[in-house]
Amino acid sequence: MSANNDRRQGSTVMKILHYMLYPVLCCLVLATCSTSDSPTDLVGAPSDTRAIKANPSFADDITEIFKRTGCTDSNCHGNGAGGLVIGSSASANYARLVNMTSPISGEVYVIPNDAQNSYLVKKLENRQGSGNGTRMPIGGSALDNIDLTNIKNWINKGAPNN
C-alpha cells in the first residue's frame, strides 16, 4: 500500500510542478527573449525601424504614415471624408494636399515651410478650431512623436514632392 501512496504523492508532485512551475519557467524564458539586444523579433522579422528623419520622403515616409494609420481606408479619406481624398498614390495625395484648400475650413492643408500653420498639422494636433471637426485620425490614437515629427519635418523642408 505504501508503494501506491508513494506513486500518488509522486504523481501529485509532478502535477504541481507541471501546472505551477512550468508556466513560471515559460514566462521567464519569454521575458528573457523579449529583452534581448537582438535586432530581430522571435520569428526573425526586422524590428520596428521607424525613426525621426530630418528629410522624410513624401512617397516613402509620409504616404506610409497615411496608409498605416488608416487614413487611406474606405471608411476614412480613402472615401473622401471631410472633402479630402487620400489613397495609395503618393503623387495624387501630394496634389491634393500641398497648397490645396480644405473645403470645410478654408485653410491650406500643407503650407510648404510652415508646419505650424498647415491645416493638416492642426488637425493632427487637435488645433483645428471649433466647427472644423475633431483630431485626426478620428477614432484612433493620436499620432506618436515619430510620425508627427516626420510630417512636420517634411513640411518645414518645403514639402518636397519626393
C-alpha positions in Angstrom: 0.0 0.0 0.0 2.9 2.3 0.7 4.2 1.9 -2.8 0.8 3.1 -4.2 0.9 6.1 -1.8 4.4 6.9 -2.9 3.3 6.8 -6.6 0.3 9.0 -5.9 2.4 11.5 -4.0 5.0 11.4 -6.8 2.2 12.0 -9.3 0.8 14.9 -7.3 4.2 16.5 -7.0 4.7 16.1 -10.8 1.2 17.7 -11.4 2.2 20.6 -9.1 5.4 21.1 -10.9 3.7 20.9 -14.3 0.9 23.2 -13.6 2.7 25.8 -11.4 6.3 25.7 -12.2 6.1 25.2 -16.0 4.1 28.4 -16.6 6.6 30.4 -14.4 9.5 29.0 -16.4 7.8 29.8 -19.7 7.3 33.4 -18.6 10.9 33.7 -17.6 12.1 32.4 -20.9 9.7 34.7 -22.8 10.8 37.7 -20.7 14.4 36.9 -21.5 13.7 36.7 -25.2 11.8 40.0 -25.3 14.5 41.9 -23.6 17.3 40.7 -25.8 19.5 43.1 -27.7 18.8 41.2 -31.0 17.6 43.5 -33.9 15.0 40.9 -34.8 11.9 39.6 -33.1 11.2 36.0 -32.3 10.3 35.0 -35.9 13.3 36.7 -37.4 11.5 39.7 -39.0 13.2 43.1 -38.7 12.3 45.1 -35.6 10.4 48.4 -35.8 12.7 50.7 -37.8 10.6 53.8 -37.6 12.7 56.8 -36.8 12.5 60.6 -36.9 14.1 61.8 -40.2 15.5 65.2 -40.9 14.4 64.9 -44.6 11.5 62.5 -44.8 10.3 61.4 -48.3 6.7 62.1 -49.1 6.3 59.0 -51.2 8.1 56.6 -48.8 7.6 58.1 -45.3 4.5 60.4 -45.3 2.3 58.2 -47.5 3.3 55.2 -45.4 2.0 57.1 -42.3 -1.3 57.7 -44.1 -1.6 54.0 -45.0 -0.5 52.6 -41.7 -2.8 54.8 -39.6 -5.9 54.1 -41.7 -6.3 57.5 -43.5 -6.5 55.7 -46.8 -9.2 53.3 -45.7 -12.6 53.3 -47.4 -14.3 54.5 -44.1 -12.0 57.5 -44.0 -10.2 59.7 -46.5 -10.0 56.8 -48.9 -13.7 57.6 -49.4 -13.3 61.3 -49.4 -14.3 62.0 -45.8 -14.2 65.7 -45.0 -13.8 66.6 -48.6 -10.3 65.1 -48.8 -9.3 62.0 -50.7 -6.1 60.2 -49.6 -5.3 57.0 -51.3 -2.4 54.8 -52.1 -0.9 57.0 -54.8 1.7 59.3 -53.4 1.6 61.7 -56.4 -2.2 62.0 -56.2 -2.0 62.6 -52.4 0.6 65.2 -52.9 -1.5 67.1 -55.4 -4.5 67.0 -53.1 -2.6 68.3 -50.0 0.2 70.8 -50.9 -1.1 74.4 -51.4 -4.7 73.0 -51.5 -7.5 74.5 -49.5 -9.9 72.5 -47.3 -13.5 72.9 -48.4 -14.5 72.6 -44.8 -12.2 75.1 -43.1 -10.9 77.2 -46.0 -7.4 76.6 -44.7 -4.5 75.2 -46.7 -3.7 71.6 -45.9 0.0 71.9 -46.4 1.8 75.2 -46.5 5.4 74.5 -47.6 7.9 75.6 -44.9 5.2 76.2 -42.4 4.0 73.1 -40.5 2.7 75.2 -37.6 0.0 76.9 -39.8 -0.7 73.9 -42.1 -4.2 72.6 -41.6 -3.0 69.0 -41.8 -0.8 69.5 -38.7 -3.6 71.5 -36.9 -5.9 68.5 -37.4 -3.3 66.0 -36.2 -2.6 68.2 -33.1 -6.3 69.0 -32.4 -5.8 72.7 -33.1 -8.3 72.9 -36.0 -10.7 75.4 -34.3 -14.3 74.9 -33.4 -16.6 73.8 -36.2 -13.8 72.1 -38.1 -14.3 68.5 -36.8 -12.1 66.6 -34.5 -8.5 65.5 -34.2 -7.2 63.1 -36.8 -7.2 60.2 -37.0 -10.8 60.0 -35.8 -11.4 57.1 -33.6 -7.7 56.2 -33.4 -4.8 57.1 -31.2 -3.1 60.4 -31.9 0.0 60.1 -34.0 3.1 59.4 -32.0 6.0 61.7 -31.8 7.9 59.9 -34.6 5.0 60.2 -37.2 4.1 63.8 -36.2 7.7 65.0 -36.3 8.3 63.4 -39.7 5.2 65.1 -41.1 6.3 68.5 -39.7 9.9 67.9 -40.9 8.7 67.2 -44.4 6.5 70.3 -44.4 9.2 72.5 -42.9 11.7 71.3 -45.5 9.5 72.8 -48.2 7.1 69.9 -48.6 9.0 68.4 -51.5 7.4 66.0 -53.9 10.0 63.3 -53.2 
